[in-house]
Amino acid sequence: MVSERLIEQAIQDRRHFHQYPELSGEEYETGEYVQARLEKLGIEILDYQPPSVVGYVKGTKGDKTIALRADMDALPIVEEGGKPYISKHHGISHMCGHDGHTAILLAVAEWITLHREKVEHNIVLLFQSSEEASPSGADKLIGEGVLEGVDSIYGIHVDAGLAKGQFGTRPGAMMASVDDFEIKIQGSGGHASTPHLTIDPIYIATHVIQALQSIISRKLNPMGASVISVGKIEAGNTYNVIPDSAKIIGTMRSFSTEAVQTIQEQITKLTKGICESFGATAEVDFIVGTPPLINDEQEAAFAEKVLQDTFGAERYEELEPVMGSEDFSYYLQKIPGVFIKVGMQGEKSQYPHHHPKFDIDEDVFGDAIEVFLKLIQQS
């Protein structure tokens, strides 16, 4: 069992991080706080570029190396509500739970230093920058070599969508990829009273938007799941002028890298073909985001057993895949691992992630710490 003192320390740490949030790529004060705590515990700090912080603890056997990950970044959201630890940085707030993840992993780090004789494997503690933004902090750390010599990796996420007291994961695809696209249609503008003398990019854009949905319904296997959503259209300045150009901005999500490739190819082909048929031209750009999160089958089965043995079978759920994304997926592309959700839905955590009134139910911290500890001890 995790001591009450350690849980209370995690709560205090979390509230500190919550009051002083930092955006993706700017978590320097958070990183300095984490590093100072790790150094005080006697944990070796590996040489990786800040604001990410990577700690290392050698196990009693050292025959295997396990990485544990927490994300540190906040969001550009004005926090609402009257909590005593509300954000002191107006317009920036921890509305996803990363403050909790960082505090939980710090508690795990302290437990390890107090019980080194119980930790056989080497442990890499990843306090990662920039989960919420692109370029991904996970991808950056991998590029710097953080997974070299690491055998497996585990991550958790406190979840306001899962009932308090429940735990969940699944083998295979768990969360979707996310990539953005930007289409610029170049036509020829003119007066709204003489549309026949123009090449109307707004009219053409409506055909493109309609056609994009045919990719999902006619070019992809219906047994899979993918989404194309247009979130923004830019065109024109006034009511009686047909503009020269229009821009379509959207996102695409899938559980398959092959489906993503097909979507990209078809967006380009359809857009250019439609625009050409109307006498317009098109530029299509893709902003590569996060790949699908695909848990290792064996690691997912291992995590299921650990969770059921530790907390009881009734508290474990095999989760349905969701179209949300998570850059923990980059790690899983390289080495085996699993991503686990710790449920906290209830009165304290009644608002969804990224909502201005989102809050963590800190009652789940003890269980969340226990999840990490059982994984590293039984692996």
Secondary structure, DSSP 8 states (H G I E B T S, - for coil): ---HHHHHHHHHHHHHHHHS--BTT--HHHHHHHHHHHHHTT-EE----TTSEEEEE--SS-S-EEEEEEE--BBS----S--TT--SSTT-B--SSHHHHHHHHHHHHHHHHH-GGG--SEEEEEEES-SSSSS-HHHHHHHTTTTTT--EEEEEEEEEEEETT-EEE-SEEEE--EEEEEEEEE-B-EETT-GGGSB-HHHHHHHHHHHHHHHHHHTS-TTS-EEEEEEEEEE-SSTTEE-SEEEEEEEEEES-HHHHHHHHHHHHHHHHHHHHHTT-EEEEEEEEEE--EEE-HHHHHHHHHHHHHHH-GGGEEE---BS---TTHHHHHHS-EEEEEEEEESSTT-S-TT-TT----GGGHHHHHHHHHHHHHH-
